[in-house]
Amino acid sequence: MYYAVKSRPIRNYILLITSLMFYAWGEPVFVFIMLGSIFMNWYVTLIMSRSRAPKLWLTLAIGLDVLLLGVFKYAGFITENLGMTRINIALPIGISFFTFQMMSYVFDVYYGKSQAQKNPLYVALYISFFPQLIAGPIVRYRQIESEITLRSESWENFSDGVRRFIYGLGKKVLLANFVAQIADNVFGYLVNPSVMTVWLGAVAYTLQIYFDFSGYSDMAIGLGLMFGFHFEENFRYPYMAASVSDFWRRWHISLSTWFRDYVYIPLGGNRVSHGRWLMNVFIVWLLTGIWHGANWTFILWGLAYFVLLVLERELGLKLGHAGTMICVILLWVVFRSESVAQAGNYIASMFGLKGNALLDSGLMFYVRGTWPVMVFALAGIFPIAERLKRYPAVESLWLMGLLVLSVCEVLSADYNPFIYFNF
């Protein structure tokens, strides 16, 4: 449908309509919540761009966005921790992602980095564009502002998009879904597993969340290229990081830069007193934890990174690659756990503090049945596939094989949603 017409406006409307249909397929009611939020932000931002008191309208728009996110995502958590009857409200898929995109649009207009869009349907397209709608990357309005009306499609972009999409699909269905079975069994079903089995489960989840989330980002970036949009990278091989700060320069880049540009820098960044700087960093990582979900485990996870990053800067802590990965794996355990107590018990088991053995028969069962996929998964955290670009014929055969295997796996497997659909 898209390439059957030449008109840029009609192509945009095709993308908008199909994107809304895509979201409504899974969220038939919440699509109206998203549309209401889109048009509220568009209208308030349009007024803000012409007002003599823009900060008032900025506060109104951001306040309503935060309220929307708070009601749907955090009302139950807040009421439960206040000792009240828990309010259970269904969570719209991807609400954190599209709300942050709307907020970035408002901020960009307020700071003069973008012009207020007069056509509300183009703002709706920016927010609801189906490739990145429900799990990112978080696209800034200024990044694609010109491409909404002036982009150009090409066979080269389309080919690069297909290539990127296939890699993302393979990451998800061939690697993430496989190692997820190990992680789920060790975290949820095994009774008193050995130290090495517990470590295997933690490593499996570490691989799962990377291939799951970066796989979705690859698919989104690839689909965007097929339609002429260029989204920025969201992952740069984070498990190669040599420090915690380096890890966060490589992991979920669109989120970390969002907090940097719209929270950390407006608060004063590092151009303030030392105490104020510590508070700024604390706020950013507290909000990073809260953004991921309404659970104390996410808050603890975010604040642990605050501590590690401060220690790196203040004390010159040098963990190196091995130390960084140990910290990352331990904190993924906290992230994966349903409660702080469960996280504490699991980490205690990783160091033999629960009276568990070093080895058991379950470990050998998992190793014998999974080692080939684990080898591929561990290889996949390095940029090995990038070298295939030098050999186009070999890469084409490799991609065709990945696509066939991925489609076969999708057809034969149960429904297995992306992890970040929860956020």
C-alpha positions, -999 to 999 in steps of 0.1 A, spaced: 0 0 0 28 24 10 48 20 -22 17 18 -45 12 56 -41 36 85 -49 21 112 -27 41 118 5 10 130 25 -10 99 14 20 76 23 21 93 58 -17 87 63 -13 51 52 14 47 79 -7 64 105 -39 44 98 -21 11 97 -1 20 129 -33 27 148 -48 -5 135 -16 -23 147 -20 -10 182 -57 -14 183 -53 -51 174 -38 -57 208 -53 -27 227 -88 -20 213 -97 4 241 -64 19 250 -58 31 214 -83 59 223 -63 67 254 -32 71 233 -50 92 207 -64 115 234 -29 119 249 -15 127 214 -40 154 206 -38 169 241 0 172 237 -3 186 201 -28 212 211 -11 224 243 23 225 225 8 245 197 -5 270 223 28 270 241 47 279 210 26 311 206 23 320 243 41 346 263 41 322 292 54 290 276 66 275 309 30 274 321 19 254 291 50 232 294 41 224 330 5 216 320 15 192 292 42 174 312 20 173 342 -8 156 323 17 131 307 31 122 342 -4 119 355 -14 95 327 16 74 333 11 75 371 -25 64 370 -20 34 347 14 23 358 19 32 394 -16 36 411 -16 0 423 19 2 436 13 35 454 -20 24 470 -6 -9 481 24 7 498 2 32 515 -17 4 532 -48 9 510 -67 -15 489 -46 -21 458 -60 -5 426 -56 -28 397 -56 -11 363 -47 -28 331 -14 -14 317 -15 -2 281 13 -18 261 43 5 256 28 34 276 62 44 290 77 45 255 50 66 237 46 89 268 83 97 268 82 104 231 53 128 236 72 145 264 103 148 242 81 165 215 69 191 241 104 196 254 120 200 220 94 227 210 98 245 243 136 246 240 134 258 204 150 227 190 119 219 169 89 238 154 54 231 167 38 208 142 5 224 129 -8 191 115 -20 169 144 -20 138 122 18 142 117 23 143 155 1 112 157 23 95 131 54 103 150 40 89 182 21 58 169 45 47 141 42 9 145 79 -3 144 89 15 176 55 22 192 55 -5 219 91 -11 229 113 17 215 138 29 208 125 62 222 126 85 191 131 122 196 108 144 175 137 165 162 155 133 150 127 126 124 110 160 121 122 166 86 117 130 75 80 131 82 76 153 51 109 153 33 123 117 36 134 98 6 132 60 2 158 39 -17 166 3 -25 197 7 -4 178 17 27 152 -9 21 178 -36 17 196 -24 49 163 -24 67 155 -60 57 190 -71 68 186 -54 102 151 -68 106 162 -104 100 190 -100 126 166 -87 151 141 -114 144 168 -141 148 179 -126 181 144 -128 195 131 -161 183 163 -182 180 183 -169 210 163 -149 235 133 -174 236 157 -203 239 178 -190 268 145 -177 284 136 -213 291 167 -218 312 162 -186 331 125 -193 338 133 -228 351 161 -218 373 144 -186 387 109 -201 391 109 -239 394 141 -255 406 143 -262 444 177 -254 460 197 -254 428 235 -256 430 257 -225 429 267 -232 392 231 -238 382 220 -205 397 248 -187 379 237 -204 347 202 -191 352 215 -156 358 237 -156 327 208 -170 307 186 -141 318 215 -117 310 216 -130 275 178 -132 272 171 -96 280 199 -84 257 188 -104 227 151 -98 234 154 -60 237 181 -54 212 163 -77 188 132 -56 190 153 -24 185 169 -40 154 135 -49 140 122 -14 147 153 3 131 150 -20 101 113 -14 95 119 23 99 146 21 71 121 3 48 99 34 50 127 59 48 130 68 85 164 67 103 162 59 140 193 62 162 210 31 176 197 18 209 225 -8 216 262 -8 209 273 -42 222 269 -34 259 284 -66 272 317 -55 259 318 -26 283 349 -20 304 331 0 331 296 7 344 295 41 328 306 25 295 278 -1 298 252 27 300 267 44 270 259 12 251 227 -1 267 192 14 260 209 45 246 176 62 238 165 61 274 198 71 290 202 101 266 165 110 272 171 113 310 204 131 303 188 158 280 155 163 297 163 157 334 200 157 342 210 188 321 179 209 331 187 202 367 222 216 362 241 185 352 277 187 365 278 225 364 266 228 400 280 222 435 292 187 444 263 180 466 238 192 440 255 171 414 251 140 436 214 149 440 210 153 402 225 119 395 204 103 423 172 117 408 181 104 373 187 69 385 158 69 408 136 79 379 153 53 356 144 26 381 108 38 385 104 41 347 109 4 344 81 -6 366 61 -3 398 82 -26 420 108 -20 447 132 -43 427 133 -17 398 140 11 423 167 -9 440 182 -17 405 183 19 395 198 31 428 225 4 427 236 18 394 237 53 410 260 39 437 283 22 412 285 52 389 293 75 418 320 52 431 335 51 396 337 88 394 345 97 430 369 69 439 382 61 405 368 26 408 380 4 379 360 -28 376 373 -37 342 353 -59 318 350 -89 342 340 -68 372 315 -48 352 298 -79 339 296 -95 373 278 -63 386 256 -63 355 246 -100 360 239 -95 397 217 -65 390 198 -83 363 189 -108 390 174 -79 410 156 -67 378 142 -102 371 131 -110 406 95 -104 417 105 -90 451 136 -77 469 135 -108 492 136 -132 462 165 -112 447 184 -115 480 178 -152 482 189 -158 446 221 -138 450 228 -156 483 225 -189 464 249 -176 438 276 -174 465 266 -207 483 251 -189 512 219 -209 512 237 -242 519 234 -252 482 260 -275 466 285 -262 441 274 -286 413 243 -308 407 229 -331 381 206 -303 368 236 -283 357 248 -311 334 213 -316 321 211 -279 310 247 -278 297 243 -309 275 210 -297 261 218 -261 255 255 -256 249 253 -251 211 228 -222 215 247 -208 244 278 -207 223 260 -188 196 244 -165 221 278 -157 237 293 -150 203 264 -128 195 273 -102 222 304 -94 200 303 -76 166 311 -108 147 282 -105 123 293 -70 113 323 -85 96 301 -105 72 294 -72 54 327 -76 38 314 -108 21 280 -99 6 273 -133 -9 281 -151 23 260 -127 43 231 -131 20 231 -168 24 235 -164 62 205 -140 63 183 -163 42 191 -191 66 183 -170 96 150 -159 81 139 -194 73 149 -207 108 132 -178 125 99 -182 106 99 -219 113 104 -212 150 77 -186 151 52 -210 134 60 -238 158 64 -219 191 40 -206 217 33 -169 221 64 -153 237 61 -115 240 90 -91 242 102 -84 278 99 -46 273 62 -49 264 58 -47 302 72 -12 303 
